[in-house]
Amino acid sequence: MFALSAYQREQVKTFSNQSKLPRLPVPDLEKSLEGYLKSLGPILEQSYGASALPNEIEKRKLFVKDFAAPGGLGRILQERLKDLDHVSPNNWLNDTLWLGLAYHTWRAPLLINSNWWLLFAPDPSDPSPPNQKSSSTSIHNKPEPNPKQASASGSQGGGEEWIQSRKGKFDGPVIWEEIVKREWITDWQIRKAAWIARIFADFRTKLLREEILPDSSKAGPFDMHQYSRMFNLSRIPLPNSDAFSAVDNKATHLTLLINDYVYSVDIFSLNSPDGIPEPLSPSEIEQRIKAAVSDAKSRKDGGKKASQVGVLTADERDNWTKNREHLVLLSPENRSTLNSISTSLLALSLDPYTLPSTSSDDPLRLPSVDSQIRNTASGIDGARNRWFDKAVSVMVEANGRAGIMGEHSPVDALIPSIVGEYVLATPVDESQFTASSSNSQEGWKRHDWVIDDEISKEIEACKVRNQKLIDDSDASQLWWNEYGAEWIKSYSAKQSPDAYIQQALQLAWYKDQGYATATYETASTRMMLHGRTDVIRTLSDESRKFVKSMSDENSDDTKRYSLLTEACKTHNHLTRQSSQGKGYDRHLMGLKVHLRKNESHPLFEDEIYSKSQEWKLSTSGLSAGGQFMGTGFGAAWPDGYGINYLAGPYLFKFGIESKFSCDKTSTPRFKHNLVQALRDMRSICEAANGSGNNANGRDARL
């Protein structure tokens, strides 16, 4: 990814490759059905047992044969899908089906369930975050009892007792007003927020001028369309299916949230020869944010409470639709505020606290990072001071600790992570902040909500619902540095890092749950015009054989390594197929939605079709993650795990989320099982290849 490349006048323009990109193909029907059938082996074995497997596989083969027969329903649906491709301007899937089916018709709250999070690494000047000293006014929502005998080896005994003791335990609600009495927005927080905002603004200007090198790989150029959906739009709640606001690339402001007060702050100037807004200097942006903060403080000190309308954006979508419509009818001012938020560059939340770290004796827990997850993913006190509908929201805490939360439907997290690396590449430069004589009343505007008793009651009820989601989310970060991607690629392991990590997740899941489950990994289809994603089904016959061998006393390390290699080869093949638009999950979905009234087929009615898409292990990898403390998203199933990871050369960062309310899952337990899986796999690789050193000759444990 080339966002950080120095601009050269003769370089290709950002969107210059768009017309050269191939369209997403409508995959071959027989090949998709063949791939689907092959993927069912482990699911069928898990559901019916090994003895019944041949008969169950034969049954599905008959479904497929009938579906794909000449004149069969599969052929009819395939032609309908080709017609959809014919009338789609760019992409049969993403022009028409994907947004609605994956996101906009889903009515669950965006909070935890859909929005992703990405934690910024600290600036060198950031003060250290505080530790929690007492629980009298707890900001962190979960206690951390000391583990008994918990160890990085994943032993369970007393460690398991500690893990189970965490479930369902709460400190009680956060008292926001008491926090604000003790803390407020700091000068450093404002300065860092201004710096971050300035670099985001600079990126948008370069994007509009097409001065960002287009992403590419050895395989060819990548689609850049998602970059144009990252700024200046919001998701709008509507009955049954949401929609996007129109992108406004001429907008000059960002939305600033301070203690639930809403401001628009101009951070661009329109005085440029080409008419593309130019970002203001860091000093000018800082002064305008300072003025808004001063205004918010005067209102707080004067006893005027902000209307906490933002919490409604985290609610179930039909509830938010109803409440938003009511807000619009109450006053034209509310419509003006909503429009300002929708068209703004991004939402910037300044939180009047730094979320403290709770103590923990778990050797795998990073208390400060986990506190950063909590604040970035949800905020506190029922998700206050947030706007969950914005494509990109940046949170900055009082000590400068920062991160991004993203609404998933307009853009996949990979794109904001690339822009995030651009933003974090240069630490705050104090020399660019000078005393300003500008009028502090210019360049920013306060937006006051007009609410009534009905909205007030809805806000309070929504905060309770939101807090239940927050309290139920067991999100944590695992940093693993005993080896990294360089060692996996080296002579010691000789595997693809992503394929290897996915096998480790399969092994960890089996250690954790004792059975195999359908597993989702994101495959990027950006080699095609307007491509987004398809599925890599990590659970394969080959991965299942490898996992089973790890608990088979009759299997030796040479055999296990051979099975690991085969599992990784299969995974690499599936990755290539899905990334080239030849995956079968989106294809089958496209066929199924073209069923008409009174049309059905056993292929889709089969319980195994649904079972094979129960992504209880939902995973995705981003970059090497050198600029980030971690990342994550919520579990797709209540009894599953959501796992996002950053695979660095010598350090892995796994963001893991599950639900406290589920007695079958445990984020800390899964971390210990993943650690053990990674160690077990290293052991078999070294035994098979006779080396404990990485490619650079360094001991990978250093």
N, C-alpha and C positions, 0 to 999 in steps of 0.2 A: 504494500500500500504506500502511495507516494505523496501523501499530503504534506510531509515534512521536507520534500525536495525543494531546494532553492529555485526560485522562479527564473527562467531564462526567456528572453523575448521570442526566441525561435521555437520554443517547445510546443508540443501539441496541446490543443485546448481541452478543457475538462470534458466536454461532451462531444468531442470530435469523433469518437469511435462509435457513437450510438447507432448511426446509420449502417455501420459495418457488422453489427452484432447479429447473429442468427436468431430467428424466432424460437421460442420454446416449442419443441416438437410435440405432437400428439404421439405418445409412445406406441410401439407395435403391440397389438392386442395379445398375440400369442406369447411374446416375450414377457409382458407384464404378468400374465397369468402364470407363466412358468416360474418367474421370480417369487410371486406370491405363494404358490404351492410349496416351493422349496423352503420358504420362511416358516411354514406352519409346523414343521417337524417337532421342534422343542415344545411348542404350545400344545400340540396334540398329545405328545408324550406326558406332559405335565397334567393334562386334563383327563386322559383316559388310561394312562399307564402304558408301559413298554409293550406288554403282550397284545394290547389292542391296537397298537400303532399301525401295523400294515393295513388293517381293515379301515381304519379311520382315514388314512392317507388315500386309499383307493376310493373311498366315498367322496372325498373332495376332488379327486381327479375326474370323477363322473360329473360333478357339478361344473367343473371347468370345461370338460368336453362338450356338454350340452350348451353351455353359455357361449362358447366360441364356434359352435357348429355353423355351417353355411345357412343363412337365414335365421340363425338363433338371435336371442335377445342381445347378446354381447355385440354382435355385428351391427345391429340396429343402433345401439347406444354409441358405438364407435363412430358411426357415420354422423350422428347428432353432434358428437364432440368435434368432429372435423368441421361441421357447419359452424359451430361456435368459434372455432379457430379462424374460419374464413371471414367472419364478421367482426373479429376482435382487432382493433388497430395495432396492438403491440404484442399481446400475450394472452392466449386463451384462458389461462388460469388466473393471472393477476389483474387482468382488465375487468373480469366479470365475477368470478366465483370466490376467490380466496379471502378478500377482506370481509365479506359478509359471513361466510361459513366459519372462518377461523376466529373472527373478532367481533364484528359489528352487530351480529344477531345474538351473540352471547350476552346474557343479561346479568351475569355475576359481577360483583364489584371488581373494579380494576385493582384496588388495594390488595397487594400480595398475590392475588390470583393471576394477574395478567401483566402488570407493570414490572419491568426489570430494574435492577440497580447496579451501579458501578462506583466503586470507592476510589477517590483520588488519593495518590500518594501525597504525603505532607510536603509543604514548601519548607525549605531549610529554616525559614524564620518562624514557623509555627511553634507556639508554646506547646508543651506536653499537655494532653488532656488530663483532667482530674480523675482520682479514684473515688469511689463512693465510700463515705466514712460512716454513714448511718442510714437506716431505712426509714427514718421519721418522715422525710419528704422524698421518697425514692423517685428517681427519674427512670431508672432501669426497671423493666417490668418483670424480670425473673430473678429469683434468688439463686445463688450459686453455692449450695452446700458443699463442704469438702468431700471429695471422693474418698472411698476407702479402698486402698490397693489399686486404684485406677492406674493403668500404665499404657504407654504407647504401643505395647505389644498386643493390645486388644483383649487381654485377659478379662474375664467377666466376673466371677466371684463377687467380692465386695464392690468392685467398680460398677457392676450391673445394678447393685442395690442403690448406689449413688445416682446412676442414670435414671432409674425408675423414680427416685425420690423427687426429681425435678418436674415430672409431669404434673401439670395442673396446679403448680404452686405459684402464687402471685404475691407481689408486695402490696397490692392495692393500687388504686388509680393515681396517676400523676397529677399533682396539683400545680397547674401551669402558673396560676397567679402567684403562688409562693416562690416559684422559680424566678419569675420576672421581678419580684421584690428584691431578690438577692443579686440578680445578674441582668445585664442589658447588652445591647449591641456594642462591640468594641471597635476602636479605631483601626486595629489591625484587620479585623473581620471585614470592615468596609473596604479597606485598601485591597485586600486579597480578592474580595468579590468584584471590585472595579477592574482589577487586573484580568480576572477570568472572563468577565463580561466583554472587556476590550478585545481579548484574543478570539472569543467566539464571534464578535462582530467583524473582526478582521478576516476571519475565515469566510463569513458570508459574503463579504465584499469581493474577496478573491474568487469565490465560487461563481458569483454573478459575472465577474469579468473573465471567467474561465481560465484562471491562472493556477488552478490546482491540477497537477498532473493526474490523468486518469489512472485508476488502479488497473493492474494487469499482472499476469504471471507468465510462466514459460508456455502455458497452454494458450495464451492470448489475452486480449483486453476484457475488462469486466464492465458490466453495466453500472452507470453512475446516477441513475434516476433517483435512487433513494436519497442521495444527498440533497436533492431539491425538495424533499418532503420532511426535512429535519427541522426547518425553521419556519416561523411565522404562520403556523396553523395549529388547530386544536381539534380534538374529537368532540363532536356535538351530539349530546344524547337526544334520540328521537324514538318514538314508539316502535317497538319490534326490531328496529335496526338503526344503529347510529350512522353518522356521516362525518365528513371532514369539512371544516371551514375552508374557504378559498385561501390559497397561499397569497400573501401580500408582501412581495419582495421590496416594495417601496416603504414599508413601515420602518420608522426610525427609533422605535422604543422597545424596551423590555418591560415585563411585568415584575414588579418588586413587591414581595410579601414580607411584611414586618409585623410580627405579633398579631397576625390576621388582618391588619390594615393593608389595603391594596393601593398601589401607586403605579403609574406608568412613568418611566424615566427615559428620556431621549438620550441615546448613546451614539447616534449617527448625525452627520451633517449632510445636507442636500447640495452643498456648494462644491460639486465636482463637475468637470467638463463633460463627462459622459452620462451624467444624470444618475449614476449608481451611488447610493448613499455611502459616504466614507465614515469610518468610526472616529469618534472624538478621541482626544488624548486621554490616557489613564487619569490624569489630574482632573480633567473636566468631568469625567464620569464619576470619579470619587466625590467631587464636590456636590454633584447632583444627588448621589445616593445619601451623602451626609445630610443634605437638606431634608430629604424625605425621612431619614431616621430621626432627625431633630423634631420634625413635625409629629411623627408617631410617638415620640417620647413625651412631647407636650400634651398630647391627647391622653396618653396612658396616665401621666401624672395628674392630669385634670379629671381623671375618673371616667373618661369616656371609653367604654369598651368597644372593641371592634366586633362587627357581626361576623361570625365564624362560618360564612357561606361556603368557604373552600372545602369544609369537611363533607359537604353534600356530594362533591365530585367523586368521593370514594365509595359512595353508596351503590346498592343494586341499581342497575341502569334505568329500569322503568321508574323507580322512585325518584332518581335524579331528573329524569325527563319531566315528570309531573312537577317537581319542585322548581325546576328551571323555568318552565312555562308560567308558573305562578309568579315567580320573580319578575319576569318580563312584563306581565300584566300589571304589576304593582306600580311601576314607574319607568318612564323612558330612561332615567339615569341608570337603571339596572341593565337595560339593553346596551347602553353606551359602555358600561363597564365590561360586560361580557364580550362585546365586540373588541374592545381594547385588549383583553386577555387573549382572545383567539388570534388576533393579528400580530401580537408581539413576537419579538425574536425568540424568546424563551421565558420561562418563569424562574425568578431568582428569589429563593427563600433565605432570609437572614433570621436565624434562630437565636433568641435571647438567652442562650445557654450553651454549654458544651456537655453532651451526654456523658456522665461519668462511667468509668469502668468498674464493674463489680469484681471482687476478688474470686479467684478460682485456683484450686490445686490440680485441676485436670491438665496434664502436660500438653495436651493437644489444643487447648483453648487459648485464644488471643483476646483477652477481655476488651482492650481498646478497639480492636478491629470489629469485634462483635457489636460493641456499642455504636460504632460507625455504621454498621449494617442496619441496625435498628432505626437510626435516625434517617438514613438515606432511603431505606425501603418504605418507611411508613410515617416517620415522625412520631410524636407522642401525644398523649391526651386526646385520643380519638382522631388522630391524623390532622392536627391543626397546622395552620400556616403552610398549606400545600394546595396545589391545583393539579389533580391527577389526570386531567384531560390533555394537558400540554404534551406535545411530542417530546420535548426535552425540558426537564426541570433541574436546576442546580441548587443544592443546599449548601450553605456555609454556616458553620457553627461559630460560637463566640471566639474560640481559639484559632479559627481559620480552617479547621478540618472540613473537607468538602467532598461532595460526590454528586452523581447524576442519578435521577430516576427517569425512566422513559416510558411513554405510552407505546405499546408494542405495535399497534396496527399500521402507522404510517411508515415505520422504518425498523428494520431488524437491529438488534443491539450492536452488531459488528460495526455499523457505520458510525454511530456516536462514539464508539470506543476508538475508532481511528481519529475522529475529530478531537476526542479527549486527549489522545497522545500529542496532538498538535498543540492543544491548549497548555498541557503540562510540560512541554519541552523546554520552556524558558521560565525559571523561577521569577517571582515578583522582583522587578527592578525598581528599587527605591529611588533611583536617580530620575525616573520619569514622573515622579510625583513632586510637583512644585506648588508653592503657594499660589492661589488663584484669586483674582479680584472680580470674578464673574458674579453676577447677581444670583444669590442663592434661591430666589423665587422663580427663576427661569429654568426651563428644561425638564420639569417634572410636574405631575398632576396627581392629586389625591382623588381616589374614587370611593365614595361612600355608598354602601348598599342601603336601599330602602326596603325594610322588611316589616312584617306584621306578626301577630301572635302565632299564626299558623306556621310560618317559616321558623320562628324561634323554637317552637315545639319540635319541628322536624329536625332542626340542627341538634338539639339535645338528644333526641332519640337516635339520630344517625351516629353521633359520637359514641353512644353506648354500643351500637352494632359494630362500628369500626374498631373500637377497642377490643371487642371479642375476637375479631380477626387478627389483630395485632398480637394479643396475648396468646393466641393459639399457634402463632408462627414461631417455630423453633429453627431460626436461621443462624448459621454460624460459618466461620471460615476455617479451613484447614490449610496451613502452610506446610509443605513437605520438601525438605532440602537434603535428604539422604542421597538422592540422585535426581537428575532432570532429563530433559529432552536430549541433551548431548550424549549422555550415557546410553540412552535407549537406542540412539542411532549408531553408537560405536560398536566395535567388535564384540563387546561383552554381551549385547542383546541383539543387535542387527535387526531392529524392527522400526516400523513407522511409529513415531511418538503417539499420534492420535489413536491409531489402532491398538497400541499397547495399553494406553490409558483406558480405552473402552473395555478391554479384557479385564483390567484391574477392577473396573466398576462392576462387571459381571460377577467376578469372583467375590467382591465385597458384598454385593447383593445376596449371593447365595449363602455366604457366611452369616449375613444378617437375618435372612428370611427362611433359608432352607428350601427354596424352590426357585424355579426359573420364571421370569416375567418378561412380557413384551417390553422392549426398550426403544426409546426414541432418541436419535441424535440428529441434529440439524445438519443438512447438506445445503450449501449455498448454490443457487442456480444463476449466479450473476454473470456467467459466461453467455447467457441468453438475454435478449432485450427485455428489460423490466423484470428480470428474474428475481425471485425472492428465495424460497426454500423448498426442499423436498425432504424425505425421511431416509435416514440410514437405519435399517433394522439391525441393531447390534447383536441381538439374540439370534444366533444362527446355529445350524447343526455343528459347525466347527467350534464355535465359542462354547457351546454346551459340552462338547467332548473335552475341551480343555479344562473347563471348570470341574467336571466330574473327575478328571484325572487327578486334580489337586487334592481330592479327599480319598483317592483310591490307593490303599496301601500296596497294591501289587504293581502300581505304576512307578517307574523310576524317573529321574530328572531328565534323562535324555529323551524319553518318550513324551514327557510333559512339555519340554521345550519344542519338540516337533509339532505337538498339537497347538501350542501357542503360536508358532510360526504359521500354521495352516489357518488358524482363526484370524490372525492379523492379515494374511493374504486375502481371505474372504472379505474382511472388513474393508480393505483398500479397494477391492473390486466393487463392492457395493457403494462406496463413497464416490468412485469415478462415475459409475452408472447414474447415480442420483444427481450428481453435480452437472452431468451432461444432459439433463432433462430426460433420462431414461429410467427414472424411478417408477415404482408402480403404486405407491400409496396415493399420491395426488391424482394419478391416472384413474385408479379405481373409484376415488371420490368423485371425479368428474363424470365417470360413467353412471354412478349411482344417482347423482342428482338429476340426471336426464331421464330417469324413470318417469313415466306418465301414469295417470290414474288407471288403476286396475292392472298395471304392469308390476311384476315381481319376479324374483328368481331365487332358488335355494342358495346360490352363491352368497347373496347379500343377506338372506334371512338366517343363514348359518350362524349359530352362536359363536363359533370359532372366528368368524370374520370380525365380529365385535371384540372378542377376546384378544385377537392379535393386535388390536389397537388400544388396548388398555395400557397406556404408557405409565405404569407405576414407577418406572425408572425413566425420567425425562431429563435428557442431558444435552449440553451444547458447549463447544469450546470457542474461545475468542483468540486473542493474540497471546504473545509471550507474557504480556502484562507487567513489563518493567515499570510503567508509570502508575500502576494501580495497586491498591491494597487488597482488592478482591472484587468479586462480582456475584451475581445470583439472581434467581427468580423462584417463584413459588412452585411447589409440587403440583403436578397435573391431576393427581388422584389423592383423596384424603388419606389413603394408606400407602402412599408412595413417597418418593424423594424427587425434588428438583435440584439438579446439579449443573452448575456452570463452572468452567475451569479455565485457568490461564496456565499454559504449559511453557514455562521459561527454560532456558538452557540448564540451569542448576536448581531451579525452584519451581514447584507446582503450587498453585493456589486453587483450592476447591471451595466454591460456595455451595453449601448444602442446606436445603430447607425441607422440613417435614412438619407435622402437626402434633402439638402436645396432646390433643384430644384423642389421637390414635394410639391405642396400647400396643400396636404391632410395630411401630416405627420409633426410632430415636436418633436424632441427629448426632449426638456425641457417640452413641454406640456405632453408628455407621462410620464415623470418622475413624474409630479404633479398628474396625474391620477393614477399612480401606488401607490404613497403614499396614496392617498385617498382610493384606493381599499384595501390596507393593513390595514388601520385604520378601514374601514367599516367591514372587516372580523374579526378583533379583537373584535369589538363591538358585533357582533352576537355570537361569541364564548363565550365571557364573559357573555352575557345575557343568553345563553343556559346552561352554566355550572356553573354560579354563582361564578366566581373567576377572579381576575385581576392579580394574582401572577403567576410566572413561577414555574417550577418544583423544583427549589432550594429555593423558598420562597422569592426571590428577585423581586422587582418590575421591570418588563421587560423594563420599560422606562428609567431606570438608565443607 
